Amino acid sequence: MLNTEKNKVGLMPMRWVGAAVLLALYANNSWAFNIDDVAKQAKALAGKGFEAPKSNLPSQFREMKFADYQQIQFNHDKAYWGKLRTPFKLEFYHQGMYFDTPVKINEVTASSVREIKYNPDYFNFGNVKHDADAVKNLGFAGFKVLYPLNKKGKDDEISSFLGASYFRVIGEGQVYGLSARGLAIDTALPSGEEFPRFKEFWIERPKPQDKQLVIYALLDSPRAAGAYRFVIKPGKESVVDVQSKVYLRDNVGKLGVAPLTSMFLFGANQPSPVANFREELHDSNGLSIHAGNGEWIWRPLNNPKHLAVSTFTVENPKGFGLLQRGRDFSHYQDLDDRYDLRPSGWVEPQGDWGKGRVELVEIPTADETNDNIVAFWTPETLPEPGKEMNFQYRLHFTRDENQLHQNDVAWVKDTLRSAGDVKQSNLVRQPDGTIAFTVDFTGKDMSKLPEDTQVAPQVSVGKNGEVVDQNVRYNPVTKGWRLVLRLRVKDTKQPTEMRAALVSGDKTLTETWSYQLPANE
């Protein structure tokens, strides 16, 4: 009897032991931090009023100049995970200037989540004099990811999360250029743009053999909240798989999904108004769209004198992105900023996104320090506030733009703009008041066509322009075809739309060149 009571109270019968072990194993294996944990917080945030983030930054740091902020550097020997056998490491950004609110950063392990606490000892403050007590309880402004991308054993910065919902990623042999964002709200609307921010991150501690890093983020904004999962896969072409769950607090005028932000100052289609040894200065020179119906569209970028918004109605887009076409250093001649090495950003939607449009926003800028180009997808209809929206997509950061296209669709290699002219009987070219565009198309299959292939242009111009001349000829240098288009603008105060593609018989050979000549005043 004593033994029986002992079994009941102190010792488990053997048949129970096995069940308990299985239960414990199941409990351990079932614990895993995932996007649903963040989504619960996002949905809860969306269900209550927005609380604006509060700055805890001393005025000395908030009012500092960029040159002083640059002096505050993370001590590389204190890199997070630096003593672990993992290829990934983390470094953090200090608060300063307009990065004046702390961002909470957590580490996720196999069994727990813990905050990575700010410590001023992580940083070298350079010549920035400061009160040690004033900064001891600050937080991080953001973080960067290190990985041996270009050379074994040497850590390279491959990604940066800093400011609002902005992040940048690069691949092998690339330098930072365009940025991605979590979400854009009311971009280019008269009411003004709202900039959601990532207020908290959870980063999975990678295993020694991992070739990818998983990051979760909680997004917050006056009219939206969201949960994000990023899987960064560094390589020659670095890739980021993005999963998002977004909840609106209130109605918005325009929701920008998978936004890309870039810079265009001048280029071959819009030369610099003043003499410059650099022929082109841009992070991206065009918007590329692969529509759901299979059509490819190329829209060269402008630096307009007035805000310009272009929309492309697309159902279930196969992809879109801001590309840097043209990798020849001679186009840029910039040894410091290496615009020839900046990546193209390509968004590849996963699943059906339904009806909507790709929108391009071009903002006037006087110098290359301002990101003046934005492109994103905006759905035709939005759910009621509080309802979940799911968007999944893959971001490609690449220098091999040719691989984004099908072999049988030629693409625009160059868009060259000049004053139009006609050749006189004495062979002298005389300007005739028109504007000329020289558009070179090239492609893998196109390069195999015989030189005498009958290729014709299909050109359309909006009401503000009149086509004076158009012709197509074989280009033996590119093994493609060159379209020369001359047009007369009726009202220089208005923009002029034009489209062109090349066909052979009933077969379309090229993507659609879609250009907007900006207003001149």
N, C-alpha and C positions, 0 to 999 in steps of 0.2 A: 504494500500500500504506500509505503514511504517512497519507493522508487517511482510509482505511478504519479504521485503528487509532485515529485521532483521534476518529472518529465513535463508536467503541466505548467509548473511555475518557473523552473530554472533552466531546464534543458529542452530543446526542441526535438521532437521525434525526427528521425532521419528523413522521412518523406517530406517533412516541412522544411528541413534544411535546404534541400535542393530547390524547392520553390522560392525560398527567401533569397538564395544566391542569384537565381534567374531574375527575380524581381529587382534586386540591387543592380545587376548588370544592365537590365532594361532601363532602369532609372538613369544610370550614368550615361548610357548610350543615347537616350532620348533627349538629354539636355544638350541643347545647341542653340546659340544665339543666332537669330535669323532676321530677315527683313520684317516679319510679322511683329517682332518685339518693338521695332522702331515704328511700324505702322500704327500700333496701338497708341503710342505717344502722339503721333501726328494727328490721328483722328480725334484724340482727346483735346489737343490744342485747337483744332479747327472748330470744335464744339463750344469754345468759349472765346471771350474777347481777347484781342491781341495785346500782348504786353511788350512794349518797345524795349529793346535791350538797353541796359544801363552801362555807361562807360565808367570804369574804375581807374582811368588813366590820369596820372598827374599832368597838369597843363604843359609842363616842360616837354613831355613826350608827345602830347597831342599837337603842339604847335611847332614841332621840329621840322626842319627842311629835309628834303629827300636825301641830300648828301649826308646829313647826320644820321638819318635812319639806316642808311647803308652801312654805317660804321658798326652797328650792333649786329654782330655775327655769332652764329651758334658755334660753340667749341666742338670741332669735329671729333675730338677724342671722347666726347660724352654722347655720341650718337646712340639713340635708343636701339636695343638689340645688338649693339656693337660687340658684346662679349658672347653672343650666342652664335651657333653654327648655322646661320641663316643668310642667304644672299641679300635679303632686304634689311634696310636700316631706316630709322626715322630721325629727322632733325626738325627743329621747331622754329617758327617765326616769332619774334618779340612784337609786342604791341607798340604802335607808334604812328604818327600822322593820322590819317583817316582810318587806320586799322586800330580803332580805339575801344572795341568791346571784346571781351575774352570769349574764346571758343573752347568748349569742354572737349577733351580728347580722352578716350578710354581704350584700354587694351583688352581684347577678348582672348581668353585661353580656353583650353578644353573643358575647364570646370568652373570658370569664374569670369567676371567682368570687373575691372578696377580702373579708376581714374589715373591718368598720367599727370602727376602734379607739377605745376610750374615751379621752377627753381632758378633764381637769378644766376646761380653758379653755372648753369648751362651756357651762359652767354658771355661774350667778350664785348664790352661796351665801347671800346676804342677811346676816342677823346670826348665822349659824351659824359659830362660830369653829372652825377645823379646822387640822390639820397638813397642809400641802400635800404633803409626802412620803408621808403615810399614805394619800392618795387617788389618787396618780398612776398606780397600776397596778390600779385597780378595774375594774369593767365596768358595763354598762348594766343597769338593772332591767327595761326594756321600751322601747317606742317608741310614738309617735303619728303619724298621717298627717294632713297638711294638704292642703286642696284648696279652690279658690274656689267654694264651694257656694251661698252666698246672694247674693253680689255679685261681679261680675266684677272681677278685680284684687285682691280681698281674700281672704287665706287664712283658712279656717276649719278647726278641728280636726274631722275626720269619723270618726276611728277611733282606738282605743287598745288596745294589747296590753300588759297589766300584771298580773302575779301569776298563778301556777299556769297554767291554760290559758284564763283569762278574756280576753274581748275585747268591746269595745263599738263600735257603729257607729250613726251618725245620718244622717238625710236633711235636706233643706231645711226650715228653720224649726223644727227639733227641738232638744231638749237631752237630754243623757245621762240614761238611766233604767236599764232592764233590761240585763243582760249575757248574752252567749252564752259557751259553753265548748267546748273541744275534746272532752272526755270526762268522764263521771262514773262513779265506781266505788263500789259499796256504799253509796249514799246512803240514809240513814235506817235502816240495818241496825244491830243491837246491837253488832256487831263494830267499828263506827266507819267513817267515810267515808275513802276514799283520794283524794287530790287529784293527779292527773297534772299535769305542768308542761311547758310548751314550753321546752326547754333551748337551742334554736338556731333561728334564722330565716334565710331567704334571701329577699331582696326584689329583684325585677327592676327595673332602672333603666328608668323609663318614657320613651317617645319623646315629642317635643313635642306630637304630635297625639293621644296616648293618652287615653282616657276611662275607663280602668280600671287598677287596680294589682294585680299578681300577687305573692302572698306564700306562701312555703313554710315549714313548721314541723316540727320534730322533737319528738315528745312522748315523755316518759319517766315511768315510775312503777314502784313495786315489783312490780306484777303485769301491766303492759302497756307497750307501746311503739307508736308510730304515726307515720305520715307524713301531712301535711296540705297541701292546696293551696287557698288562698283567692284568689278573684278579686273584688275590691271595685269595685263600679260605683256611684259616688255620683250622687244625683239627688234629685228630690222625694221619691221612695221609694228609699232606697239599698238595693242588693241585693248579697248576697255568695254566690257560687257556691262550695260546699265539696265537696272530694273528699278522702276519707280512706282510708288503708290501716292497719288496726289488727292488732297481734299480741299475744296474751296470753302472759305469762311463766308464769302459773300460773292456776288456776281462780279465778273471782271469783263472789261471791254474786249480784251484780246489775251489769249493764253499762248505763250511761246514754248513749244516742246522741243527738247534737244537743241537749245540755242548754241550757235557758234558766233564768236566775236573776233573781229580781225581789223586790219588797218590797210587802207589804200590811199597813198598820197598822190602818186603819179605813175604813169607807165606808157607803154607804146601806143595805147589807144587814147591816152590823154597826157601828152608830154608836159614836162615841167614848164611853168610859165616863165621861169628865170633859168639862166644857164646853170647847169649842174653836171658834174662829171659822172654822176650816177644817172643812167638812162631810165631806170625804174626803181621805185622805192615803195614796196608793199610787202605785207605778210601773205596776202592772197591777191590773185588778180581776176578771179571769176567765181561765179556760182554755177555749180553743175547740178543738174536734176535728172534722175532716172525715174520717169513717171510710171505709174501702174500699168499704163497701156503700152509700155515698152519704149516710148519716145525718150530720146536724150536731148537735153537743152543746155546750152552754154550761154551764160550771161556775163560778159566782161564787166568788171567793177568800174565805178566812177568815184571821183571826189567832187560832188556837185557844189554849186554855189548856194543851193537851197536844199533843205531836207527832201529826200526822195524815197518813196516807198513803191516797190514793185511786187505784184502778187502773181503767183502761178498756181492756178487751180489744178489740184492733183488728187486723185482718189487712190488710196493704198500705195503711197510712194515706195519704190524699191530702194531709193537712196537719194541723198542730196548732200552737198558739202561745199565748203569754201576751199578752193584749190589754188596752189601755187604752180601754175604751168610755166615751164621754161626754167631749166636748172643751170643754164650756162652762166658762169660767173661774170662774163663780159656784159651781161644785161644789167648787173647791179654794181659791180666794181667797189664793193664795200667790205673792206677787210675787218672792220670792227664788228659790224652787226650781221654780216653773212646772211643776207636775205635769200641767197641761193640755197641755203641749208634748212630753211624753215619748213615745217611739215604742212601738208595739206590735211584738212580735217574732213572726214567722210562719215555720214550718219547712215547706217544700214538698219532700217526698222525690222523688228522681229514680229511676225504676225501681221494681221490686217489693222491698219490705223483708221480705215474708213474715209469719209469725205472730208476734205479740208484744203489747205493751200500751203505752199512754201512761200514765205514772205522774205523779201530782201529790203533792208533799211540801209540807206547811205546818208551819212551825216557830213556836212562840210567840216574840213579840218585844215589848219594852216601848217601843221608839222606832224612828224611821225610818232610823237609821243601819245597821241590820242587814238584809241580804238574807235573807228568811225563806221565800221561795217558790222551789221548783225544779220544773221539768217536763221530761220527756225521754221518749224511746222506748227500750224495753228488749226485745231479741229473746227469743222463747220458748226457743230453744236456742242454745248457743254452741259454736263449734268447739273442738277440742283446742288446747292451748297450742302456739304456733308457727305455726298455720294462719292464713292471711290473711283478714281480713274487710274488705269494701269497702262504704262508705256514701257516697252522693252526695246532696246536697240543696241547695236554694236558700233562703237566709235573706232575708226581707223585713223592713225596718224602716220602718214606715209610720204616718201619722196618719189615713189614709183606710181605716178598718176595713171600711166598707161594701163596698169593692171586693173584699174577700176572699170575699164571699158571692154565691151565685146569686140572681138577681132573684126567683125563684119560691119562695125559702125565707126567711120572715120570721125576724128575729133578736131577741134580748132586748136592749132598750134600757136598761131599768132593773130592778133588783131592790131593792125597798124593804121593810124589816122594821120592824114595830111591834108593840105590844101589841094583841091582838085585843079587839074590843068588839062590842056589839050596840046598835042604836038603840032606845031606849025609846019608849013611847007619847007622851011629852012631847018627843020628838026629841033628847033628851040621850043621848050615846053612853056606855054603861056597860061598863067592862072586864069580861071574863068568864073570865079566866085562860088564854085561848088565846094563841097567837102567830100573827100575820098576816103574810103575804107578798103584796105587790102587785108583779106582774110585767107589765111593758109590752112587748108584741111589736110590731115595726114592720118594714116591708120595702117594696121598690119595687112588687112586684105586689100585695101586701096593701093598699097605699095606694089602689089603683084599685078595690078591691072596694066595692060598695054598702054603705051603713051598715046596711041591714037583712039583710045576709048572715047565714045561720045558722051561727054559729061555736060550737063546743063544746069543753070541756076534756077532756083525757085525763090523769088524775092518778093517781099511785101513791105510796104512802108506806110506809116500812119498818115493821117490827113495833113500833118504839118510838114511833110516832106514830099518831094517830087524826084523820082529816079530819072537822072539824065543819061546814065550809061551803066551797063553791067556786062561783064565778060568773064569767062573762065578759061584758064589755060593750064597746061601741065607744068608742074614745078619739078625739074630734074634734081634739084638739090634735096628736097624733102621727099621725093617720090610720091608726091601728092598733087592736089590741084589748088590753084590760087584763084579766088574770086576778087575782082576789083569792082567796087560799087561807087559810083559818083551820084550825089544827090544835092538838090537845092532845098535849103530850109526856108519856109515861108515866113515864120515868125521866130526870131532868135530868142524871144522872151519865153518861149514855150519849149518843153522837151519834145523830142522826135523819136518815135518808136520804129524799129525795123527788125525784120526777121529774114533769114536766108538759110537754105540747105541746098545740097547738090544731089542731082539724080542722074541716073543712066537708064533711059527708057522708063519703065514703070517701077524701077527699084530705087529707093532712097539710099544713098551711099553714106550720108553723114548725119551727125547730130544737128539740131537746129541752133543756129547762131541767132541769139535774141539780144538786141542791143538797144539801149536808150541813150540817145545823144542829149546831154543835159542842156537846160536853158543857159544861155550865155550871159544873162543879166539877173 
